[in-house]
């Protein structure tokens, strides 16, 4: 069982991911924005963060950068979700330390 933090400002995405992941016996926490995600990461030390790229306040790239910059969290696996499918989007995500998956593939 993995501890997974879902970070998305869309309630539907939050609920769909939480339902699917908990049905697979994972422990799932939800953060509605990047600022809350960083608070929860410090408390939960999740195994995986599934994070929307574009959110108000703090976007997914910055969440990824800050998590990866913390030595205690640097090995946390992060998947960024985005509607963008440009090569530059993928490069930015990978440079920030994430595994990139398009929302179109869900």
C-alpha distances in whole Angstrom, upper triangle without the diagonal:
4,7,9,13,15,19,22,25,25,24,23,21,19,19,18,15,14,15,13,10,9,11,8,6,5,7,10,13,17,20,23,24,24,26,23,20,22,22,18,17,19,18,14,14,11,10,11,14,16,19,22,25,28,28,30,31,28,27,24,26,27,24,23,26,25,21,23,26,24,23,20,19,20,17,15,15,17,18,21,22,26,29,31,31,33,33,34,31,29,30,30,26,26,28,26,23,21,20,22,22,25,24,26,24,22
4,6,10,12,16,19,22,23,22,22,19,17,18,17,14,13,14,13,9,10,12,10,8,5,6,8,11,14,17,20,21,21,22,20,17,18,19,15,14,16,15,11,11,8,6,7,11,12,16,19,22,25,25,27,27,25,24,21,23,23,20,19,22,21,18,19,22,20,20,17,15,17,14,12,11,13,14,18,19,23,26,28,28,31,30,31,27,25,27,26,23,22,25,23,20,18,17,19,19,22,22,24,22,20
4,7,10,13,16,20,20,20,20,18,15,16,16,13,11,14,14,10,10,13,12,10,6,5,6,8,11,13,17,18,18,19,16,14,15,15,12,11,13,12,8,8,5,5,7,9,11,14,17,20,23,22,24,24,22,21,19,21,21,17,17,20,19,15,17,20,18,19,16,13,16,14,11,11,12,14,17,18,22,25,27,28,30,30,30,27,25,27,26,22,22,24,21,19,17,17,19,19,22,21,24,23,20
4,6,10,13,16,17,17,17,14,12,13,14,10,9,12,12,8,10,13,12,11,7,6,5,6,9,11,14,15,15,17,14,11,13,14,11,10,13,12,9,9,5,6,5,6,7,10,14,17,19,19,21,21,19,18,15,18,18,15,14,18,17,14,16,19,18,19,16,13,15,14,10,10,10,11,13,14,18,21,23,25,27,27,27,24,22,24,23,19,20,22,19,17,15,15,16,16,18,18,21,19,17
4,6,10,13,14,14,15,13,10,12,13,10,9,13,13,10,12,15,15,14,10,9,6,5,6,7,10,11,11,13,11,8,10,11,8,8,11,11,8,9,6,8,6,5,6,8,11,14,16,15,18,18,16,15,13,15,16,12,12,16,15,12,15,18,17,18,16,13,15,14,11,11,9,10,12,13,17,20,22,23,26,26,26,22,21,23,21,18,19,21,18,16,14,15,16,16,18,17,20,20,17
4,6,10,11,11,12,9,7,10,10,7,8,11,12,10,12,15,15,15,12,11,7,6,5,6,8,10,10,13,11,8,12,13,10,11,14,14,12,13,10,11,9,6,5,6,8,12,14,13,15,16,15,13,11,14,15,12,13,16,16,14,17,20,19,21,19,16,17,17,13,12,10,10,10,10,14,17,19,21,23,24,24,20,20,22,20,17,19,21,18,17,14,14,15,14,15,14,17,17,14
4,7,9,10,12,9,7,11,12,10,11,14,15,14,15,18,19,19,15,14,11,9,6,5,6,6,7,10,9,6,10,12,10,11,14,15,13,14,12,14,11,7,6,5,6,9,10,9,12,13,11,10,8,12,12,10,11,15,14,13,16,18,18,21,20,16,17,18,14,13,11,10,9,10,12,15,17,20,22,23,22,18,19,21,18,15,18,19,16,16,14,15,14,14,15,14,17,18,16
4,5,7,9,7,6,10,11,10,11,14,15,15,17,19,20,21,18,17,13,11,8,7,5,6,8,11,10,9,13,14,13,14,18,18,17,18,16,17,14,11,8,6,5,8,9,7,10,12,11,10,9,13,14,12,13,17,17,16,19,21,21,24,23,20,21,21,18,16,13,12,10,9,11,13,16,18,21,22,22,18,19,21,19,16,19,21,18,18,16,16,15,14,14,12,15,16,14
4,6,9,8,8,11,13,13,14,16,18,18,19,22,23,24,21,19,16,14,10,8,5,6,9,11,11,11,14,16,15,17,20,20,19,21,19,21,18,14,12,10,8,10,9,6,8,10,11,10,11,14,15,14,16,19,19,19,21,23,24,27,26,23,24,24,21,20,17,15,13,12,12,14,17,20,22,24,23,19,21,23,21,18,22,23,20,21,19,20,18,17,16,14,17,19,17
4,6,5,6,9,10,11,12,14,16,17,18,20,22,23,21,20,16,14,11,10,8,9,13,15,14,14,18,19,18,19,22,23,21,23,20,22,19,16,13,11,9,12,11,9,11,14,14,13,13,17,18,17,19,22,22,22,24,26,27,30,29,25,26,26,23,21,18,16,14,12,12,13,16,19,22,24,24,20,21,24,22,20,23,25,22,23,20,20,19,17,16,12,15,17,15
4,5,5,6,9,10,10,12,14,15,16,18,20,21,19,18,14,13,10,10,8,11,14,16,15,15,19,19,18,20,23,22,21,23,20,22,19,17,14,13,12,15,14,12,14,16,17,16,16,20,21,19,21,24,24,23,26,28,28,31,29,26,28,28,24,23,20,18,17,14,16,16,20,23,25,28,28,24,25,27,26,23,26,28,25,25,22,22,21,19,18,15,17,19,16
4,5,5,6,9,10,11,12,14,15,17,19,20,19,18,15,15,12,13,11,14,17,20,18,17,21,22,20,22,25,25,23,24,22,23,20,17,14,14,12,16,15,14,17,19,20,18,18,21,23,21,22,26,26,25,27,30,30,33,31,28,29,28,25,23,20,18,17,14,15,15,19,21,25,27,27,24,24,27,26,23,26,28,26,26,23,22,20,18,17,13,15,16,13
4,6,5,6,8,10,11,12,14,15,17,18,17,17,13,13,10,11,10,13,15,18,16,15,19,20,18,19,23,23,21,22,19,20,16,14,11,10,9,13,13,13,16,18,18,16,15,18,20,18,19,22,23,22,24,27,27,29,28,25,25,25,21,19,16,14,13,10,12,13,16,19,22,24,24,21,21,24,23,20,22,25,23,22,19,18,17,14,13,10,13,13,10
4,6,5,6,9,10,11,12,14,16,16,14,14,10,9,7,9,8,11,14,16,14,13,17,17,15,17,20,19,17,19,16,17,15,12,10,10,10,14,14,13,15,18,17,16,15,18,20,17,18,22,22,20,23,26,25,28,26,23,24,24,20,18,16,14,14,12,14,16,19,21,24,26,26,22,22,25,24,21,23,25,23,22,19,19,18,16,16,13,16,16,13
4,6,5,6,8,10,10,12,14,15,14,14,10,11,9,11,11,15,17,19,17,16,20,20,18,19,23,21,19,21,18,19,17,15,13,14,14,17,18,17,19,21,21,20,18,22,23,21,22,25,25,24,26,29,28,31,29,25,27,26,22,21,19,17,17,15,17,18,22,24,27,29,29,26,25,29,27,24,26,29,26,25,22,22,21,18,18,15,17,17,14
4,6,5,6,9,10,11,13,15,14,14,12,13,11,14,14,17,19,22,19,18,22,23,20,21,24,23,21,22,19,19,17,15,12,14,14,17,18,18,20,23,22,21,19,22,24,21,22,26,26,24,26,29,29,31,29,26,27,26,22,20,18,16,16,14,16,17,20,22,25,27,28,24,24,27,26,23,25,28,26,25,21,20,19,16,16,13,15,14,11
4,5,5,6,8,10,11,13,11,12,9,10,10,12,13,15,17,20,18,16,19,20,17,18,21,21,18,19,15,15,13,12,9,11,12,15,17,17,20,22,21,19,17,20,21,19,19,23,23,21,23,26,26,28,26,22,23,22,18,16,15,13,13,12,15,16,19,21,24,25,26,22,22,25,24,20,22,25,23,22,18,17,16,14,14,12,14,14,10
4,6,5,6,8,10,11,9,9,6,8,8,11,13,16,17,19,17,15,18,19,16,17,20,19,16,17,14,15,13,12,11,13,14,18,19,18,21,22,21,20,18,21,23,20,20,24,24,21,24,27,26,27,25,22,24,22,19,17,16,15,16,15,18,20,23,24,28,29,29,25,25,28,26,23,24,27,25,23,20,19,19,17,18,16,18,17,14
4,6,5,6,9,10,10,11,9,11,11,15,16,19,21,23,20,19,22,23,19,20,24,22,19,21,17,18,16,16,14,16,17,21,22,21,24,26,25,24,22,25,26,23,24,27,27,25,27,30,29,31,29,25,27,25,22,20,19,18,19,17,20,21,25,26,29,31,32,28,27,30,29,26,27,30,28,26,23,22,22,19,20,17,19,18,14
4,6,5,7,9,9,11,10,13,13,16,18,20,22,24,22,20,23,24,21,21,24,23,20,21,17,17,15,15,13,15,17,20,22,22,25,27,26,24,21,24,26,23,23,27,27,24,26,30,29,30,28,25,26,24,21,18,18,16,17,16,19,20,23,24,28,29,30,26,25,28,28,24,25,28,27,25,21,20,19,17,17,15,17,15,12
4,5,5,7,6,8,7,10,12,15,17,19,20,23,20,18,21,21,18,18,21,20,17,17,14,13,11,12,11,14,16,20,22,22,25,26,24,23,20,23,24,21,21,25,25,22,23,27,26,27,25,22,23,21,17,16,15,14,16,16,19,21,24,25,28,29,29,26,24,27,27,23,24,27,25,23,19,18,18,16,18,16,18,17,13
4,5,5,5,6,7,10,12,16,18,21,22,24,21,19,22,22,18,18,21,20,16,18,14,14,14,14,14,17,19,22,24,24,26,28,26,25,23,25,27,23,23,27,26,24,25,29,27,28,26,23,25,23,19,18,18,17,19,19,22,24,27,28,31,32,33,29,28,31,30,26,27,30,28,25,22,21,22,20,22,20,22,20,17
4,5,7,10,10,14,15,19,21,24,25,27,24,22,25,25,22,22,25,23,20,21,18,17,16,17,16,19,21,25,27,26,29,31,29,28,25,28,30,26,26,30,30,27,28,32,31,31,29,26,28,25,22,20,20,19,22,21,24,25,28,29,32,33,34,31,29,32,32,28,29,32,30,28,25,23,23,21,22,20,22,20,17
4,6,9,10,14,16,20,22,24,25,27,25,22,25,25,22,21,24,23,19,20,16,15,14,16,15,19,21,24,27,27,30,31,29,28,25,27,29,26,25,28,28,25,27,30,29,29,27,24,25,23,20,18,19,18,21,20,23,25,28,28,32,32,33,30,28,31,31,27,27,30,28,26,23,21,22,20,22,20,22,19,16
4,7,9,13,16,19,22,24,25,27,24,21,24,24,20,20,22,20,17,18,15,14,14,16,16,20,22,26,28,28,30,31,29,28,25,28,29,26,25,28,28,25,26,29,28,28,25,23,25,22,19,18,19,19,22,22,25,28,30,31,34,34,35,32,30,32,32,28,28,31,29,26,24,22,24,22,24,23,25,23,20
4,6,10,13,16,19,21,21,23,20,18,20,20,16,16,19,17,13,14,11,10,10,12,13,16,19,22,25,24,27,28,26,25,22,24,25,22,21,25,24,21,23,26,24,25,22,19,21,19,16,15,16,16,19,19,23,25,28,29,31,32,32,29,27,29,29,25,25,28,25,23,20,19,21,20,22,21,23,21,18
4,7,10,14,17,19,19,21,18,15,18,17,13,14,16,14,10,12,9,10,10,12,13,16,19,22,24,23,25,26,24,24,21,24,24,20,20,24,23,20,22,24,23,23,20,18,20,19,15,15,16,17,19,20,23,26,28,30,32,33,33,29,28,30,29,25,26,28,25,23,21,20,22,21,23,22,25,23,20
4,7,10,13,15,16,18,15,13,15,15,12,12,15,13,10,12,9,10,10,10,10,13,15,19,21,20,22,22,21,20,18,21,21,18,18,22,21,18,20,23,22,23,20,18,20,18,15,15,14,15,16,17,20,23,25,27,30,30,30,27,26,28,26,23,24,26,23,21,19,19,20,19,21,19,22,21,18
4,7,10,12,13,14,11,10,12,12,8,10,13,11,9,11,9,11,11,10,10,12,14,18,19,17,19,19,18,18,16,19,19,16,17,20,19,16,19,22,20,22,19,17,19,19,15,15,14,15,16,17,20,23,25,27,30,30,30,26,26,28,26,22,24,26,22,21,19,19,20,20,21,20,23,22,20
4,7,9,11,12,9,8,12,11,9,11,14,13,11,13,11,14,12,10,10,10,12,15,16,14,16,16,15,15,14,18,18,14,16,19,18,16,19,22,21,23,21,18,20,20,16,16,14,15,15,15,18,20,23,25,27,29,28,24,24,26,24,21,23,25,21,21,18,19,20,19,20,18,21,21,18
4,6,7,8,6,5,9,9,7,10,13,12,12,14,12,15,13,10,10,9,10,13,14,11,12,13,12,12,12,15,15,12,14,17,16,14,18,20,19,22,20,17,19,20,16,16,14,14,14,14,17,19,22,24,26,27,26,23,23,25,22,19,22,23,20,19,18,19,19,19,20,18,21,22,20
4,7,9,7,8,11,12,11,13,16,16,16,17,16,18,16,13,12,10,10,12,12,9,9,10,11,11,11,15,15,12,15,18,17,17,20,22,21,24,23,20,22,23,19,19,16,16,14,14,16,18,20,23,25,27,26,22,23,25,22,20,23,24,20,21,19,20,20,19,19,17,20,22,19
4,6,6,6,9,10,11,12,15,16,16,17,16,19,16,12,12,9,9,10,10,6,7,7,7,8,9,12,11,9,13,15,14,14,17,19,19,22,21,18,20,21,18,18,15,15,13,13,15,17,19,22,23,25,23,20,21,22,19,17,20,21,18,19,17,19,18,19,19,17,21,22,20
4,5,5,6,9,10,10,13,14,15,15,15,17,15,11,11,8,9,9,10,7,8,7,5,6,7,9,8,6,9,11,10,11,14,15,16,19,18,16,17,19,16,16,13,14,12,13,15,18,19,21,22,23,22,18,19,20,17,15,18,18,15,16,15,17,17,18,19,18,22,23,21
4,5,5,7,9,10,11,13,14,15,16,19,17,14,14,12,13,13,13,10,9,7,6,9,10,12,10,8,12,13,11,12,15,15,15,19,18,16,18,20,17,18,16,17,16,17,18,21,22,25,26,27,25,22,23,23,20,18,21,21,17,18,18,20,21,22,22,22,25,26,25
4,5,5,6,9,10,11,12,14,14,17,16,13,14,12,13,14,15,12,11,10,9,11,12,14,13,10,13,15,13,13,16,17,16,20,18,16,18,20,17,18,16,17,16,17,19,22,24,26,28,29,27,24,24,25,22,20,22,23,19,19,19,21,21,22,23,22,25,26,24
4,5,5,6,9,10,10,11,11,14,12,9,10,9,11,13,14,11,12,11,9,10,10,12,11,7,10,12,11,10,13,15,14,17,16,13,15,16,13,14,12,13,13,15,17,20,22,24,25,26,25,21,21,23,20,17,19,20,16,16,15,17,18,19,20,19,23,23,22
4,5,5,7,9,10,10,11,14,13,11,13,11,13,14,15,13,14,12,10,11,11,12,10,7,9,11,8,8,11,12,11,14,13,11,13,15,13,14,13,15,15,17,19,23,23,26,27,27,25,22,22,23,20,17,19,19,15,15,15,18,19,21,22,22,26,26,25
4,6,6,7,9,10,12,15,15,13,15,14,16,17,18,16,16,14,12,14,14,16,14,11,13,14,11,11,14,15,13,16,14,13,15,17,15,17,16,18,18,20,22,26,27,29,30,31,29,26,26,26,23,21,23,23,19,19,19,21,23,24,25,25,28,29,27
4,5,5,6,8,9,12,12,11,13,13,15,17,19,16,17,16,14,15,14,17,15,11,13,15,13,11,15,16,14,16,14,12,15,16,13,15,14,16,17,19,21,25,26,29,30,30,29,26,25,26,24,21,23,23,19,19,18,20,22,22,24,23,27,27,25
4,5,5,5,6,10,10,9,12,12,15,17,19,17,18,17,14,15,13,15,14,10,11,13,10,8,11,13,11,13,11,8,11,12,10,12,12,14,15,18,21,24,25,27,29,28,27,24,23,24,22,19,20,20,17,16,15,18,19,21,23,23,26,26,24
4,6,6,9,12,13,12,16,16,19,20,21,20,20,18,16,17,16,17,15,12,13,14,11,9,12,13,10,12,9,8,12,14,12,15,15,18,19,21,24,28,29,31,32,31,30,27,26,27,24,21,22,22,19,18,18,21,23,24,26,26,30,30,28
4,6,9,12,14,13,16,17,20,22,23,21,22,20,18,20,19,20,18,15,16,18,15,13,16,16,13,15,12,11,15,16,14,16,17,19,21,23,26,29,31,33,34,34,32,29,29,29,27,24,25,25,22,21,20,23,25,26,28,27,31,30,28
4,5,9,11,11,14,15,19,21,23,21,22,21,19,20,18,20,19,15,16,18,15,13,15,17,14,15,12,11,14,14,11,14,14,17,19,21,24,28,29,31,32,32,31,28,27,28,26,23,24,24,21,19,19,20,22,23,26,25,29,28,26
4,7,9,10,13,15,18,20,23,21,23,22,19,19,17,18,17,14,14,16,14,10,12,14,11,12,9,7,11,10,8,11,12,15,17,20,23,27,28,29,31,30,29,26,25,26,24,21,21,22,19,17,16,18,21,22,25,25,28,27,25
4,5,7,10,12,16,18,21,20,22,21,19,19,16,17,17,14,13,16,14,11,13,15,13,14,11,9,11,10,7,9,10,13,15,17,21,24,26,27,29,28,28,25,23,24,23,19,19,21,18,16,14,16,18,19,22,21,25,24,22
4,7,10,13,17,19,22,22,24,24,21,20,17,18,18,15,14,16,16,12,13,16,14,14,12,9,11,9,6,6,9,11,15,17,21,24,25,26,28,27,27,24,22,23,22,18,18,20,17,14,13,14,16,17,20,21,24,22,21
4,7,10,13,15,18,19,21,21,19,17,14,15,16,13,11,15,15,11,12,16,15,16,14,10,11,10,6,5,6,8,11,13,17,20,21,22,24,24,24,21,19,20,19,15,16,18,15,13,11,11,13,14,17,17,20,19,17
4,6,10,12,15,15,18,18,15,13,10,12,13,10,9,12,13,10,11,15,14,16,15,11,12,11,7,6,5,6,8,11,14,18,19,20,22,22,22,18,17,19,17,13,14,16,13,12,9,10,12,13,15,15,18,18,16
4,7,10,13,13,16,17,15,13,9,12,14,11,10,14,15,12,14,17,18,19,18,15,15,14,11,9,6,5,6,7,11,14,16,17,20,20,20,16,15,18,16,13,14,17,14,13,10,10,10,10,12,11,15,14,13
4,6,9,9,13,14,11,9,6,9,11,8,8,12,13,12,14,17,17,20,19,15,16,16,12,11,7,6,5,6,9,12,14,16,18,19,18,14,14,16,14,11,13,15,13,12,10,10,10,10,11,11,15,15,14
4,6,7,10,12,10,8,6,9,11,10,10,14,15,14,16,19,20,23,22,19,19,19,16,14,10,8,6,5,6,9,11,14,16,17,17,13,13,16,14,11,14,16,14,14,11,12,10,10,10,9,13,14,13
4,6,10,12,9,6,4,6,9,9,9,12,14,14,15,18,20,22,23,19,19,19,17,15,11,9,6,6,6,9,9,12,13,15,13,10,11,13,11,9,12,14,11,13,11,12,10,10,10,10,13,15,15
4,7,10,8,5,6,8,10,11,12,14,16,17,18,20,22,25,25,22,22,23,20,19,15,13,9,9,7,9,10,13,14,16,15,11,14,16,13,12,15,16,14,16,14,15,13,14,12,12,15,17,17
4,7,6,5,7,10,10,10,13,15,15,16,19,20,21,25,25,21,22,23,20,19,16,15,12,11,10,12,14,17,18,20,18,15,17,19,16,15,18,19,16,18,16,18,16,16,15,14,17,19,19
4,6,7,10,12,12,12,15,16,16,18,20,21,22,26,26,23,24,25,23,22,19,18,15,15,14,16,17,20,21,23,21,18,20,22,18,17,21,21,18,20,19,21,20,20,19,18,21,23,22
4,7,10,12,10,11,14,15,14,16,19,19,20,24,24,21,22,24,22,22,19,19,16,17,17,19,19,23,23,25,22,19,21,22,19,18,21,21,18,20,19,22,21,22,21,21,24,26,25
4,7,8,6,7,10,11,11,13,15,16,17,21,21,18,19,21,19,19,16,16,13,14,15,17,18,21,21,22,20,17,18,19,16,15,18,17,14,16,16,18,18,19,19,19,22,24,23
4,6,6,6,9,10,11,13,14,16,17,21,21,18,18,20,17,17,13,13,10,11,11,14,14,17,17,18,16,13,15,16,12,11,15,15,12,14,13,15,14,16,16,16,19,21,20
4,5,5,6,9,10,10,12,14,16,19,19,16,15,17,14,13,10,9,7,8,9,13,13,15,16,17,15,12,13,14,11,9,12,13,10,11,10,12,11,13,13,14,17,18,18
4,5,5,6,9,10,11,12,15,18,19,15,14,16,14,13,10,10,8,10,11,14,13,15,15,15,13,10,11,11,8,6,9,9,6,9,8,11,11,13,14,15,19,19,20
4,5,5,6,8,10,10,13,16,17,14,14,16,15,15,12,13,11,13,14,17,17,19,19,19,16,14,15,14,11,10,12,11,8,10,11,14,14,17,18,19,22,23,23
4,6,5,6,9,10,11,14,15,12,12,14,12,12,10,11,10,13,14,18,18,20,20,20,18,15,16,16,13,11,13,13,9,10,10,13,14,16,17,18,22,22,21
4,6,5,6,8,10,13,14,10,9,11,9,9,7,9,8,12,14,17,17,18,19,18,16,14,13,13,11,8,10,10,6,6,7,10,11,14,16,17,21,21,21
4,6,5,6,9,12,13,11,9,12,11,12,10,12,12,15,16,20,19,20,20,19,17,15,14,14,11,9,10,9,5,7,9,13,14,17,19,20,24,24,24
4,5,5,7,10,11,9,9,12,11,13,12,14,14,17,19,22,22,23,23,23,20,18,18,17,14,13,14,13,9,10,12,15,17,20,22,23,26,26,26
4,5,5,8,9,6,6,9,8,10,9,12,13,16,19,22,22,24,24,23,21,19,18,18,15,13,14,13,10,9,10,14,16,18,21,22,25,25,24
4,5,7,9,6,4,7,7,9,9,12,13,17,19,23,22,23,23,22,20,18,17,16,14,12,12,11,8,7,9,12,15,18,21,22,26,25,25
4,6,9,8,6,10,11,13,13,16,16,20,22,25,25,26,25,24,22,20,19,18,16,14,14,12,10,10,12,16,18,21,24,26,29,28,28
4,5,5,6,9,10,13,14,17,18,22,24,27,27,28,28,27,25,23,22,21,19,17,17,16,13,12,14,18,20,23,26,27,30,30,29
4,5,5,8,10,13,15,19,20,24,26,30,29,30,30,28,27,25,24,23,21,19,18,17,15,13,16,18,22,25,28,29,32,31,31
4,6,8,9,13,14,18,20,24,26,30,30,31,31,30,29,27,25,24,23,20,20,19,16,15,16,19,22,25,28,29,32,31,30
4,6,5,9,11,14,16,20,23,26,26,27,28,27,26,23,22,21,20,17,17,16,14,12,13,15,18,21,24,25,28,27,26
4,6,8,10,14,15,19,22,25,25,26,26,24,23,21,19,19,17,15,14,13,11,9,11,13,17,19,23,24,27,26,26
4,6,9,13,15,19,22,25,25,26,26,24,24,22,20,19,18,16,14,15,13,10,11,12,16,18,22,23,26,25,25
4,6,10,13,16,19,23,23,24,25,24,23,21,19,19,18,15,14,15,12,9,9,11,14,16,20,21,24,22,22
4,7,10,13,17,20,20,21,22,21,21,18,16,17,16,13,12,14,12,8,7,8,11,13,16,18,21,19,18
4,6,10,13,17,17,18,19,18,18,15,13,14,13,10,10,12,10,7,5,6,8,10,13,15,18,17,16
4,6,10,13,14,15,16,16,16,13,11,13,13,9,10,13,11,9,5,5,6,7,10,11,14,13,13
4,7,10,11,12,14,14,14,10,9,12,11,7,9,12,10,10,6,6,5,6,8,9,12,12,12
4,7,9,10,13,14,14,11,10,14,13,10,12,15,13,13,10,9,7,6,6,6,9,10,10
4,5,8,10,12,12,9,10,13,12,10,13,15,14,15,12,11,8,7,5,5,8,10,11
4,6,9,12,13,10,11,15,14,13,16,18,17,18,15,14,11,9,6,5,6,9,11
4,6,9,9,7,9,12,11,11,14,16,16,17,15,14,10,10,7,8,9,11,13
4,6,8,7,7,11,12,11,13,16,16,17,15,14,10,9,7,9,9,11,14
4,5,5,7,9,10,11,13,14,16,17,16,15,11,12,10,13,13,14,17
4,5,5,6,9,10,11,12,14,16,14,13,11,12,12,15,15,16,19
4,5,5,6,9,10,10,12,14,14,14,12,14,13,16,17,18,21
4,5,5,6,9,10,11,13,11,12,9,11,10,13,14,15,18
4,5,5,6,8,10,11,9,9,6,9,9,13,14,14,17
4,5,5,6,9,10,10,10,9,12,13,16,18,18,20
4,6,5,6,9,9,11,9,13,13,16,18,19,21
4,5,5,7,6,7,6,10,11,14,16,16,18
4,5,5,5,6,7,11,13,16,18,18,19
4,5,7,10,10,14,16,19,21,21,23
4,6,9,10,14,16,18,21,21,22
4,7,9,13,16,18,21,20,21
4,6,9,12,15,17,17,17
4,7,10,13,15,14,15
4,7,10,12,11,12
4,7,8,7,9
4,5,6,8
4,5,6
4,6
4
